[in-house]
Amino acid sequence: MCAIVGVFGAKKASTIAYYSLFAMQHRGQEATGISVSNGECISIYKKRGMVADVFSQTTLDTLEGGCAVGHNRYSTAGSESAGDAQPVFAKYKLGEISVVHNGNLINKHEVRNELINNGAIFQTDMDTENIIHLIAKSQQDSLVDRIKDMLTKIEGAYCLAIQSRKKMFVIRDRFGIRPLSLGKLKDGGYIVSSETCSFDLVGAEFIRDVKAGEMLTFEDGKEPTSEMVFENIDFRPCAFEYIYFARPDSIIDGKNVYQTRLQMGRKLAEETPCEVDLVLPVPDSGVAAARGYAEGLGVPFEMGIVRNHYVGRTFIEPTQEIRDLKVKLKLSPVKHLIAGKRVAIIDDSLVRGTTSKQIVRMLLEAGAKEVHMRIASPEIKYPCRYGIDTPTTQELISANFSVDEIAKKIGATSLGFLSVEGLKASLGADKNYSLVSFDGKYFAGGDINSTGCSDM
């Protein structure tokens, strides 16, 4: 998951990066950081915590310069120390460098072991640090050639913003799995960001998406240059961006996230209808799909569950005990809407079943006569290797039980999922989307038994 931002040629680059990261807080809540270059040196500030808590105006004022890169961290493995926050900074032969990364390097361990055998010393558990070492150890003369050399040695999903004292380089892997967009700032300069929702906040004009396999180079006094750094492009944007990750107001690779989720709900109603009195969403990412489902059935839509927005996402919490508690803290039923009613509850996905079970129980305790659970995505049967925190096969409930068995486990009157074909129809036939969590068709770096996600 994670969020990255790169700002170049702006008067207050650190402030623009701050607001961009604030807009993308949903992509990572564990740690945040910004590094800024003034043309002579790079300054960096990073810390565990949310964007608004980590940065103050005083801190931003110390980060002076026209080029900034920033990161919100969403970890799936490794330690949770402040040292594992990004950007990752280093001094090396050519000067100073700072890197932010969204994605997952699936050959992380092989690359790291080789680097260690050749004398490298690592400070963190992040696969991002591999990138710094590969650039530093490259024998190429220029930074751009060292970056290209590094790219030949890493595999997987990645969007990178690499900052030197004078330039900024932005790269999207040849599959384009994770999103990345380019914008123009009103007062001059450019911004590259994981989601376009950040452009709206800082007043940037969307130019286009960064292409799969493309590297953009930003340099003072020049327009950004583009170079395709891979020959074999196989564009596979991640379907989960539309299902769960991205903000509804973002446009990901040409498609509005809200409208796509609305269509998923309509298709879900077509495939798995039920006789109910009203449709409820699991807020917030289930809202658009629930509206589409209600429209498809011709049944009233109600916000029958209230979300406490001061509690983080349960999906990304590291332990089961914390997940169980936070579901109760996070969601509360509006009892007078629910009591005596047959309800359909729409969620974006079902991973372990923990949240779904507690939601069903909560609705029944609020007086619901029947609770029909509908999931606006297919069954998650396979771990992801490209930057999603789907757990091992043993933990994935759909990998181990039938739909009827899951319905019984979570206490639902019935359970239904959007089919893979239904998801494809909702997304459109114009792109070949990454659906590995649903169909197990891994297209980069090995088979289903390979190691799962790492650090982002």
WOSUL-V422650 format. One record per residue. N is the residue number from 1. RES is the residue in three letters. SS is DSSP state (@ for helix, = for strand, . for the rest). PHI is phi in radians with two decimals (999 if undefined). BURIAL is b if it has 16 or more other C-alpha atoms within 10 Angstrom, else e. Layout:
n=N res=RES ss=SS phi=PHI burial=BURIAL
n=N res=RES ss=SS phi=PHI burial=BURIAL
This chain:
n=1 res=MET ss=. phi=999 burial=b
n=2 res=CYS ss=. phi=1.13 burial=b
n=3 res=ALA ss== phi=-2.24 burial=b
n=4 res=ILE ss== phi=-2.22 burial=b
n=5 res=VAL ss== phi=-2.50 burial=b
n=6 res=GLY ss== phi=-2.31 burial=b
n=7 res=VAL ss== phi=-2.16 burial=b
n=8 res=PHE ss== phi=-2.43 burial=b
n=9 res=GLY ss=. phi=1.35 burial=b
n=10 res=ALA ss=. phi=-1.87 burial=b
n=11 res=LYS ss=. phi=-1.21 burial=b
n=12 res=LYS ss=. phi=-2.16 burial=b
n=13 res=ALA ss=@ phi=-1.07 burial=b
n=14 res=SER ss=@ phi=-1.14 burial=b
n=15 res=THR ss=@ phi=-1.18 burial=b
n=16 res=ILE ss=@ phi=-1.12 burial=b
n=17 res=ALA ss=@ phi=-1.10 burial=b
n=18 res=TYR ss=@ phi=-1.03 burial=b
n=19 res=TYR ss=@ phi=-1.16 burial=b
n=20 res=SER ss=@ phi=-1.13 burial=b
n=21 res=LEU ss=@ phi=-1.15 burial=b
n=22 res=PHE ss=@ phi=-1.05 burial=b
n=23 res=ALA ss=@ phi=-1.15 burial=b
n=24 res=MET ss=. phi=-1.93 burial=b
n=25 res=GLN ss=@ phi=-1.04 burial=b
n=26 res=HIS ss=@ phi=-1.10 burial=b
n=27 res=ARG ss=@ phi=-1.51 burial=b
n=28 res=GLY ss=. phi=3.13 burial=b
n=29 res=GLN ss=. phi=-2.14 burial=b
n=30 res=GLU ss=. phi=-1.49 burial=b
n=31 res=ALA ss== phi=-2.74 burial=b
n=32 res=THR ss== phi=-2.58 burial=b
n=33 res=GLY ss== phi=-2.89 burial=b
n=34 res=ILE ss== phi=-2.43 burial=b
n=35 res=SER ss== phi=-2.14 burial=b
n=36 res=VAL ss== phi=-2.31 burial=b
n=37 res=SER ss== phi=-1.94 burial=b
n=38 res=ASN ss=. phi=-1.81 burial=b
n=39 res=GLY ss=. phi=1.70 burial=e
n=40 res=GLU ss=. phi=-2.00 burial=e
n=41 res=CYS ss=. phi=-2.66 burial=e
n=42 res=ILE ss== phi=-1.90 burial=b
n=43 res=SER ss== phi=-1.92 burial=b
n=44 res=ILE ss== phi=-2.46 burial=b
n=45 res=TYR ss== phi=-2.46 burial=b
n=46 res=LYS ss== phi=-2.60 burial=b
n=47 res=LYS ss== phi=-2.91 burial=b
n=48 res=ARG ss== phi=-1.17 burial=b
n=49 res=GLY ss=. phi=2.17 burial=b
n=50 res=MET ss=. phi=-1.41 burial=b
n=51 res=VAL ss=@ phi=-0.97 burial=b
n=52 res=ALA ss=@ phi=-1.17 burial=e
n=53 res=ASP ss=@ phi=-1.48 burial=e
n=54 res=VAL ss=@ phi=-1.37 burial=e
n=55 res=PHE ss=. phi=-1.81 burial=b
n=56 res=SER ss=. phi=-2.03 burial=e
n=57 res=GLN ss=@ phi=-1.08 burial=e
n=58 res=THR ss=@ phi=-1.08 burial=e
n=59 res=THR ss=@ phi=-1.10 burial=e
n=60 res=LEU ss=@ phi=-1.11 burial=b
n=61 res=ASP ss=@ phi=-1.15 burial=e
n=62 res=THR ss=@ phi=-1.39 burial=e
n=63 res=LEU ss=. phi=-1.64 burial=b
n=64 res=GLU ss=. phi=-1.65 burial=b
n=65 res=GLY ss=. phi=2.61 burial=b
n=66 res=GLY ss=. phi=-1.67 burial=b
n=67 res=CYS ss== phi=-2.22 burial=b
n=68 res=ALA ss== phi=-2.38 burial=b
n=69 res=VAL ss== phi=-2.20 burial=b
n=70 res=GLY ss== phi=-2.46 burial=b
n=71 res=HIS ss== phi=-2.70 burial=b
n=72 res=ASN ss== phi=-1.89 burial=b
n=73 res=ARG ss== phi=-1.67 burial=b
n=74 res=TYR ss=. phi=-2.26 burial=b
n=75 res=SER ss=. phi=-1.68 burial=b
n=76 res=THR ss=. phi=-2.12 burial=b
n=77 res=ALA ss=. phi=-2.87 burial=e
n=78 res=GLY ss=. phi=1.50 burial=e
n=79 res=SER ss=. phi=-1.35 burial=e
n=80 res=GLU ss=. phi=-2.06 burial=e
n=81 res=SER ss=. phi=-1.38 burial=e
n=82 res=ALA ss=@ phi=-1.09 burial=b
n=83 res=GLY ss=@ phi=-1.14 burial=b
n=84 res=ASP ss=@ phi=-1.57 burial=b
n=85 res=ALA ss=. phi=-1.33 burial=b
n=86 res=GLN ss=. phi=-1.99 burial=b
n=87 res=PRO ss=. phi=-1.22 burial=b
n=88 res=VAL ss== phi=-1.73 burial=b
n=89 res=PHE ss== phi=-2.03 burial=b
n=90 res=ALA ss== phi=-2.74 burial=e
n=91 res=LYS ss== phi=-1.78 burial=e
n=92 res=TYR ss== phi=-2.59 burial=e
n=93 res=LYS ss=. phi=-0.95 burial=e
n=94 res=LEU ss=. phi=-1.53 burial=e
n=95 res=GLY ss== phi=2.40 burial=e
n=96 res=GLU ss== phi=-2.18 burial=b
n=97 res=ILE ss== phi=-2.61 burial=b
n=98 res=SER ss== phi=-2.42 burial=b
n=99 res=VAL ss== phi=-2.29 burial=b
n=100 res=VAL ss== phi=-2.16 burial=b
n=101 res=HIS ss== phi=-2.55 burial=b
n=102 res=ASN ss== phi=-2.12 burial=b
n=103 res=GLY ss== phi=2.51 burial=b
n=104 res=ASN ss== phi=-2.70 burial=b
n=105 res=LEU ss== phi=-1.54 burial=b
n=106 res=ILE ss=. phi=-1.33 burial=b
n=107 res=ASN ss=. phi=-1.82 burial=b
n=108 res=LYS ss=@ phi=-0.90 burial=b
n=109 res=HIS ss=@ phi=-1.20 burial=e
n=110 res=GLU ss=@ phi=-1.11 burial=e
n=111 res=VAL ss=@ phi=-1.15 burial=b
n=112 res=ARG ss=@ phi=-1.09 burial=b
n=113 res=ASN ss=@ phi=-1.06 burial=e
n=114 res=GLU ss=@ phi=-1.14 burial=e
n=115 res=LEU ss=@ phi=-1.11 burial=b
n=116 res=ILE ss=@ phi=-1.12 burial=e
n=117 res=ASN ss=@ phi=-1.08 burial=e
n=118 res=ASN ss=. phi=-1.69 burial=e
n=119 res=GLY ss=. phi=1.79 burial=e
n=120 res=ALA ss=. phi=-1.23 burial=e
n=121 res=ILE ss=. phi=-2.05 burial=e
n=122 res=PHE ss=. phi=-1.73 burial=e
n=123 res=GLN ss=. phi=-1.80 burial=e
n=124 res=THR ss=. phi=-2.38 burial=b
n=125 res=ASP ss=. phi=-1.67 burial=b
n=126 res=MET ss=. phi=-1.36 burial=b
n=127 res=ASP ss=. phi=-1.17 burial=b
n=128 res=THR ss=@ phi=-1.04 burial=b
n=129 res=GLU ss=@ phi=-1.16 burial=b
n=130 res=ASN ss=@ phi=-0.96 burial=b
n=131 res=ILE ss=@ phi=-1.10 burial=b
n=132 res=ILE ss=@ phi=-1.03 burial=b
n=133 res=HIS ss=@ phi=-1.12 burial=b
n=134 res=LEU ss=@ phi=-1.12 burial=b
n=135 res=ILE ss=@ phi=-1.18 burial=b
n=136 res=ALA ss=@ phi=-1.14 burial=b
n=137 res=LYS ss=@ phi=-1.52 burial=e
n=138 res=SER ss=. phi=-1.08 burial=b
n=139 res=GLN ss=. phi=-1.64 burial=e
n=140 res=GLN ss=. phi=-1.22 burial=e
n=141 res=ASP ss=. phi=-1.40 burial=e
n=142 res=SER ss=. phi=-1.88 burial=e
n=143 res=LEU ss=@ phi=-1.11 burial=b
n=144 res=VAL ss=@ phi=-1.07 burial=e
n=145 res=ASP ss=@ phi=-1.27 burial=e
n=146 res=ARG ss=@ phi=-1.16 burial=b
n=147 res=ILE ss=@ phi=-1.11 burial=b
n=148 res=LYS ss=@ phi=-1.08 burial=b
n=149 res=ASP ss=@ phi=-1.09 burial=b
n=150 res=MET ss=@ phi=-1.05 burial=b
n=151 res=LEU ss=@ phi=-1.11 burial=b
n=152 res=THR ss=. phi=-1.30 burial=e
n=153 res=LYS ss=. phi=-1.91 burial=e
n=154 res=ILE ss=. phi=-1.95 burial=b
n=155 res=GLU ss=. phi=-2.31 burial=b
n=156 res=GLY ss== phi=2.18 burial=b
n=157 res=ALA ss== phi=-1.82 burial=b
n=158 res=TYR ss== phi=-2.80 burial=b
n=159 res=CYS ss== phi=-2.09 burial=b
n=160 res=LEU ss== phi=-2.17 burial=b
n=161 res=ALA ss== phi=-2.15 burial=b
n=162 res=ILE ss== phi=-2.04 burial=b
n=163 res=GLN ss== phi=-1.95 burial=b
n=164 res=SER ss=. phi=-1.89 burial=b
n=165 res=ARG ss=. phi=-1.22 burial=b
n=166 res=LYS ss=. phi=-2.01 burial=b
n=167 res=LYS ss== phi=-2.34 burial=b
n=168 res=MET ss== phi=-2.37 burial=b
n=169 res=PHE ss== phi=-2.08 burial=b
n=170 res=VAL ss== phi=-2.19 burial=b
n=171 res=ILE ss== phi=-2.32 burial=b
n=172 res=ARG ss== phi=-2.07 burial=b
n=173 res=ASP ss=. phi=-1.08 burial=b
n=174 res=ARG ss=. phi=-1.21 burial=b
n=175 res=PHE ss=. phi=-1.67 burial=b
n=176 res=GLY ss=. phi=1.07 burial=b
n=177 res=ILE ss=. phi=-1.14 burial=b
n=178 res=ARG ss=. phi=-1.67 burial=b
n=179 res=PRO ss=. phi=-1.38 burial=b
n=180 res=LEU ss=. phi=-2.83 burial=b
n=181 res=SER ss== phi=-2.27 burial=b
n=182 res=LEU ss== phi=-1.95 burial=b
n=183 res=GLY ss== phi=-2.37 burial=b
n=184 res=LYS ss== phi=-1.97 burial=b
n=185 res=LEU ss== phi=-1.40 burial=b
n=186 res=LYS ss=. phi=-1.06 burial=e
n=187 res=ASP ss=. phi=-1.62 burial=e
n=188 res=GLY ss=. phi=1.81 burial=e
n=189 res=GLY ss=. phi=1.75 burial=b
n=190 res=TYR ss== phi=-2.27 burial=b
n=191 res=ILE ss== phi=-2.37 burial=b
n=192 res=VAL ss== phi=-2.14 burial=b
n=193 res=SER ss== phi=-2.59 burial=b
n=194 res=SER ss=. phi=-1.12 burial=b
n=195 res=GLU ss=. phi=-2.42 burial=b
n=196 res=THR ss=. phi=-1.25 burial=b
n=197 res=CYS ss=@ phi=-1.03 burial=b
n=198 res=SER ss=@ phi=-1.24 burial=b
n=199 res=PHE ss=@ phi=-1.09 burial=b
n=200 res=ASP ss=@ phi=-1.08 burial=e
n=201 res=LEU ss=@ phi=-1.24 burial=e
n=202 res=VAL ss=@ phi=-1.65 burial=b
n=203 res=GLY ss=. phi=1.27 burial=e
n=204 res=ALA ss== phi=-1.67 burial=b
n=205 res=GLU ss== phi=-1.63 burial=b
n=206 res=PHE ss== phi=-1.15 burial=b
n=207 res=ILE ss== phi=-1.73 burial=e
n=208 res=ARG ss== phi=-3.00 burial=e
n=209 res=ASP ss== phi=-1.39 burial=b
n=210 res=VAL ss=. phi=-1.20 burial=b
n=211 res=LYS ss=. phi=-1.33 burial=b
n=212 res=ALA ss=. phi=-1.06 burial=b
n=213 res=GLY ss=. phi=1.42 burial=b
n=214 res=GLU ss== phi=-1.75 burial=b
n=215 res=MET ss== phi=-2.12 burial=b
n=216 res=LEU ss== phi=-1.77 burial=b
n=217 res=THR ss== phi=-2.06 burial=b
n=218 res=PHE ss== phi=-1.96 burial=b
n=219 res=GLU ss== phi=-2.53 burial=e
n=220 res=ASP ss=. phi=-0.96 burial=e
n=221 res=GLY ss=. phi=1.38 burial=e
n=222 res=LYS ss=. phi=-2.31 burial=e
n=223 res=GLU ss=. phi=-1.29 burial=e
n=224 res=PRO ss=. phi=-1.02 burial=b
n=225 res=THR ss== phi=-1.85 burial=e
n=226 res=SER ss== phi=-2.10 burial=b
n=227 res=GLU ss== phi=-2.52 burial=e
n=228 res=MET ss== phi=-1.47 burial=b
n=229 res=VAL ss=. phi=-1.70 burial=b
n=230 res=PHE ss=. phi=-2.26 burial=b
n=231 res=GLU ss=. phi=-1.50 burial=e
n=232 res=ASN ss=. phi=-1.72 burial=e
n=233 res=ILE ss=. phi=-1.54 burial=b
n=234 res=ASP ss=. phi=-2.35 burial=b
n=235 res=PHE ss=. phi=-1.15 burial=b
n=236 res=ARG ss=. phi=-2.36 burial=b
n=237 res=PRO ss=. phi=-1.06 burial=b
n=238 res=CYS ss== phi=-1.34 burial=b
n=239 res=ALA ss=. phi=-1.12 burial=b
n=240 res=PHE ss=@ phi=-1.17 burial=b
n=241 res=GLU ss=@ phi=-1.05 burial=b
n=242 res=TYR ss=@ phi=-1.40 burial=b
n=243 res=ILE ss=@ phi=-1.28 burial=b
n=244 res=TYR ss=@ phi=-2.47 burial=b
n=245 res=PHE ss=@ phi=-1.19 burial=b
n=246 res=ALA ss=. phi=-1.30 burial=b
n=247 res=ARG ss=. phi=-1.22 burial=b
n=248 res=PRO ss=. phi=-1.03 burial=b
n=249 res=ASP ss=. phi=-1.52 burial=e
n=250 res=SER ss=. phi=-1.41 burial=b
n=251 res=ILE ss== phi=-1.95 burial=b
n=252 res=ILE ss== phi=-1.91 burial=b
n=253 res=ASP ss=. phi=0.83 burial=b
n=254 res=GLY ss=. phi=1.55 burial=e
n=255 res=LYS ss== phi=-2.15 burial=e
n=256 res=ASN ss== phi=-1.24 burial=b
n=257 res=VAL ss=@ phi=-1.14 burial=b
n=258 res=TYR ss=@ phi=-1.07 burial=b
n=259 res=GLN ss=@ phi=-1.13 burial=b
n=260 res=THR ss=@ phi=-1.16 burial=b
n=261 res=ARG ss=@ phi=-1.16 burial=b
n=262 res=LEU ss=@ phi=-1.05 burial=b
n=263 res=GLN ss=@ phi=-1.17 burial=b
n=264 res=MET ss=@ phi=-1.06 burial=b
n=265 res=GLY ss=@ phi=-1.13 burial=b
n=266 res=ARG ss=@ phi=-1.10 burial=b
n=267 res=LYS ss=@ phi=-1.17 burial=b
n=268 res=LEU ss=@ phi=-1.08 burial=b
n=269 res=ALA ss=@ phi=-1.12 burial=b
n=270 res=GLU ss=@ phi=-1.18 burial=e
n=271 res=GLU ss=@ phi=-1.49 burial=e
n=272 res=THR ss=. phi=-2.36 burial=b
n=273 res=PRO ss=. phi=-1.26 burial=b
n=274 res=CYS ss=. phi=-2.69 burial=b
n=275 res=GLU ss=. phi=-1.57 burial=e
n=276 res=VAL ss=. phi=-2.39 burial=b
n=277 res=ASP ss=. phi=-1.62 burial=b
n=278 res=LEU ss== phi=-2.76 burial=b
n=279 res=VAL ss== phi=-2.01 burial=b
n=280 res=LEU ss== phi=-2.09 burial=b
n=281 res=PRO ss== phi=-1.67 burial=b
n=282 res=VAL ss=. phi=-1.52 burial=b
n=283 res=PRO ss=. phi=-1.29 burial=b
n=284 res=ASP ss=. phi=-1.82 burial=b
n=285 res=SER ss=. phi=-1.26 burial=b
n=286 res=GLY ss=. phi=-1.61 burial=b
n=287 res=VAL ss=@ phi=-1.13 burial=b
n=288 res=ALA ss=@ phi=-1.10 burial=b
n=289 res=ALA ss=@ phi=-1.10 burial=b
n=290 res=ALA ss=@ phi=-1.14 burial=b
n=291 res=ARG ss=@ phi=-1.07 burial=b
n=292 res=GLY ss=@ phi=-1.12 burial=b
n=293 res=TYR ss=@ phi=-1.14 burial=b
n=294 res=ALA ss=@ phi=-1.10 burial=b
n=295 res=GLU ss=@ phi=-1.07 burial=b
n=296 res=GLY ss=@ phi=-1.12 burial=b
n=297 res=LEU ss=@ phi=-1.52 burial=b
n=298 res=GLY ss=. phi=1.27 burial=e
n=299 res=VAL ss=. phi=-2.07 burial=b
n=300 res=PRO ss== phi=-1.02 burial=e
n=301 res=PHE ss== phi=-1.82 burial=b
n=302 res=GLU ss== phi=-2.38 burial=b
n=303 res=MET ss=. phi=-1.48 burial=b
n=304 res=GLY ss=. phi=-1.49 burial=b
n=305 res=ILE ss== phi=-2.20 burial=b
n=306 res=VAL ss== phi=-1.77 burial=e
n=307 res=ARG ss== phi=-1.78 burial=b
n=308 res=ASN ss=. phi=-1.46 burial=e
n=309 res=HIS ss=. phi=-1.34 burial=e
n=310 res=TYR ss=. phi=-1.63 burial=e
n=311 res=VAL ss=. phi=-2.00 burial=e
n=312 res=GLY ss=. phi=-1.24 burial=b
n=313 res=ARG ss=. phi=-1.14 burial=e
n=314 res=THR ss=@ phi=-1.25 burial=b
n=315 res=PHE ss=@ phi=-1.03 burial=b
n=316 res=ILE ss=@ phi=-1.79 burial=b
n=317 res=GLU ss=. phi=-1.38 burial=b
n=318 res=PRO ss=. phi=-1.38 burial=e
n=319 res=THR ss=. phi=-2.21 burial=e
n=320 res=GLN ss=@ phi=-1.13 burial=e
n=321 res=GLU ss=@ phi=-1.07 burial=e
n=322 res=ILE ss=@ phi=-1.20 burial=e
n=323 res=ARG ss=@ phi=-1.03 burial=b
n=324 res=ASP ss=@ phi=-1.05 burial=e
n=325 res=LEU ss=@ phi=-1.18 burial=e
n=326 res=LYS ss=@ phi=-1.27 burial=b
n=327 res=VAL ss=@ phi=-1.08 burial=b
n=328 res=LYS ss=@ phi=-1.18 burial=e
n=329 res=LEU ss=@ phi=-1.24 burial=e
n=330 res=LYS ss=@ phi=-1.50 burial=b
n=331 res=LEU ss== phi=-2.16 burial=b
n=332 res=SER ss== phi=-2.38 burial=b
n=333 res=PRO ss== phi=-1.45 burial=b
n=334 res=VAL ss=. phi=-1.62 burial=e
n=335 res=LYS ss=@ phi=-1.08 burial=b
n=336 res=HIS ss=@ phi=-1.19 burial=e
n=337 res=LEU ss=@ phi=-1.39 burial=b
n=338 res=ILE ss=@ phi=-1.69 burial=b
n=339 res=ALA ss=. phi=-0.97 burial=b
n=340 res=GLY ss=. phi=1.36 burial=e
n=341 res=LYS ss=. phi=-1.82 burial=b
n=342 res=ARG ss== phi=-1.56 burial=b
n=343 res=VAL ss== phi=-2.11 burial=b
n=344 res=ALA ss== phi=-1.84 burial=b
n=345 res=ILE ss== phi=-1.93 burial=b
n=346 res=ILE ss== phi=-1.91 burial=b
n=347 res=ASP ss== phi=-2.13 burial=b
n=348 res=ASP ss=. phi=-1.35 burial=b
n=349 res=SER ss=. phi=-2.81 burial=b
n=350 res=LEU ss=. phi=-2.35 burial=b
n=351 res=VAL ss=. phi=-1.84 burial=b
n=352 res=ARG ss=. phi=-1.66 burial=b
n=353 res=GLY ss=. phi=1.68 burial=b
n=354 res=THR ss=@ phi=-1.06 burial=b
n=355 res=THR ss=@ phi=-1.13 burial=b
n=356 res=SER ss=@ phi=-1.06 burial=b
n=357 res=LYS ss=@ phi=-1.07 burial=b
n=358 res=GLN ss=@ phi=-1.25 burial=b
n=359 res=ILE ss=@ phi=-1.18 burial=b
n=360 res=VAL ss=@ phi=-1.05 burial=b
n=361 res=ARG ss=@ phi=-1.04 burial=b
n=362 res=MET ss=@ phi=-1.08 burial=b
n=363 res=LEU ss=@ phi=-1.19 burial=b
n=364 res=LEU ss=@ phi=-1.14 burial=b
n=365 res=GLU ss=@ phi=-1.17 burial=e
n=366 res=ALA ss=. phi=-1.41 burial=b
n=367 res=GLY ss=. phi=1.83 burial=b
n=368 res=ALA ss=. phi=-1.08 burial=b
n=369 res=LYS ss=. phi=-1.33 burial=b
n=370 res=GLU ss== phi=-2.44 burial=b
n=371 res=VAL ss== phi=-2.25 burial=b
n=372 res=HIS ss== phi=-1.81 burial=b
n=373 res=MET ss== phi=-1.54 burial=b
n=374 res=ARG ss== phi=-2.23 burial=b
n=375 res=ILE ss== phi=-1.98 burial=b
n=376 res=ALA ss=. phi=-1.48 burial=b
n=377 res=SER ss=. phi=-2.73 burial=b
n=378 res=PRO ss=. phi=-1.23 burial=b
n=379 res=GLU ss=. phi=-1.16 burial=b
n=380 res=ILE ss=. phi=-1.52 burial=b
n=381 res=LYS ss=. phi=-1.98 burial=b
n=382 res=TYR ss=. phi=-2.35 burial=b
n=383 res=PRO ss=. phi=-1.16 burial=b
n=384 res=CYS ss=. phi=-1.63 burial=b
n=385 res=ARG ss=. phi=-1.98 burial=b
n=386 res=TYR ss=. phi=-2.04 burial=b
n=387 res=GLY ss=. phi=2.00 burial=b
n=388 res=ILE ss=. phi=-2.01 burial=b
n=389 res=ASP ss=. phi=-1.48 burial=b
n=390 res=THR ss=. phi=-1.47 burial=b
n=391 res=PRO ss=. phi=-1.37 burial=b
n=392 res=THR ss=. phi=-1.18 burial=b
n=393 res=THR ss=@ phi=-0.98 burial=b
n=394 res=GLN ss=@ phi=-1.10 burial=e
n=395 res=GLU ss=@ phi=-1.59 burial=e
n=396 res=LEU ss=. phi=-1.37 burial=b
n=397 res=ILE ss=@ phi=-1.12 burial=b
n=398 res=SER ss=@ phi=-1.29 burial=b
n=399 res=ALA ss=@ phi=-1.39 burial=b
n=400 res=ASN ss=. phi=-2.17 burial=e
n=401 res=PHE ss=. phi=-2.45 burial=e
n=402 res=SER ss=. phi=-1.31 burial=e
n=403 res=VAL ss=@ phi=-1.06 burial=b
n=404 res=ASP ss=@ phi=-1.12 burial=e
n=405 res=GLU ss=@ phi=-1.16 burial=e
n=406 res=ILE ss=@ phi=-1.16 burial=b
n=407 res=ALA ss=@ phi=-0.99 burial=b
n=408 res=LYS ss=@ phi=-1.15 burial=e
n=409 res=LYS ss=@ phi=-1.11 burial=e
n=410 res=ILE ss=@ phi=-1.57 burial=b
n=411 res=GLY ss=. phi=1.45 burial=b
n=412 res=ALA ss=. phi=-1.46 burial=b
n=413 res=THR ss=. phi=-1.10 burial=b
n=414 res=SER ss== phi=-2.69 burial=b
n=415 res=LEU ss== phi=-2.45 burial=b
n=416 res=GLY ss== phi=-2.53 burial=b
n=417 res=PHE ss== phi=-2.07 burial=b
n=418 res=LEU ss=. phi=-1.19 burial=b
n=419 res=SER ss=. phi=-1.34 burial=b
n=420 res=VAL ss=@ phi=-1.06 burial=e
n=421 res=GLU ss=@ phi=-1.15 burial=e
n=422 res=GLY ss=@ phi=-1.13 burial=b
n=423 res=LEU ss=@ phi=-1.14 burial=b
n=424 res=LYS ss=@ phi=-1.04 burial=b
n=425 res=ALA ss=@ phi=-1.13 burial=e
n=426 res=SER ss=@ phi=-1.22 burial=b
n=427 res=LEU ss=@ phi=-1.35 burial=b
n=428 res=GLY ss=. phi=1.81 burial=e
n=429 res=ALA ss=. phi=-1.64 burial=e
n=430 res=ASP ss=. phi=-1.42 burial=e
n=431 res=LYS ss=. phi=-2.38 burial=e
n=432 res=ASN ss=. phi=-1.70 burial=e
n=433 res=TYR ss=. phi=-1.31 burial=b
n=434 res=SER ss== phi=-1.32 burial=b
n=435 res=LEU ss=. phi=-2.18 burial=b
n=436 res=VAL ss=@ phi=-1.07 burial=b
n=437 res=SER ss=@ phi=-1.15 burial=b
n=438 res=PHE ss=@ phi=-1.78 burial=b
n=439 res=ASP ss=@ phi=-1.98 burial=e
n=440 res=GLY ss=. phi=1.19 burial=b
n=441 res=LYS ss=. phi=-1.59 burial=e
n=442 res=TYR ss=. phi=-1.34 burial=b
n=443 res=PHE ss=. phi=-1.97 burial=e
n=444 res=ALA ss=. phi=-2.52 burial=e
n=445 res=GLY ss=. phi=1.42 burial=e
n=446 res=GLY ss=. phi=1.92 burial=e
n=447 res=ASP ss=. phi=-1.80 burial=e
n=448 res=ILE ss=. phi=-1.14 burial=b
n=449 res=ASN ss=. phi=-1.55 burial=e
n=450 res=SER ss=. phi=-1.24 burial=e
n=451 res=THR ss=. phi=-1.06 burial=b
n=452 res=GLY ss=. phi=-1.43 burial=b
n=453 res=CYS ss=. phi=-1.22 burial=b
n=454 res=SER ss=. phi=-2.14 burial=b
n=455 res=ASP ss=. phi=-2.02 burial=b
n=456 res=MET ss=. phi=-2.20 burial=b
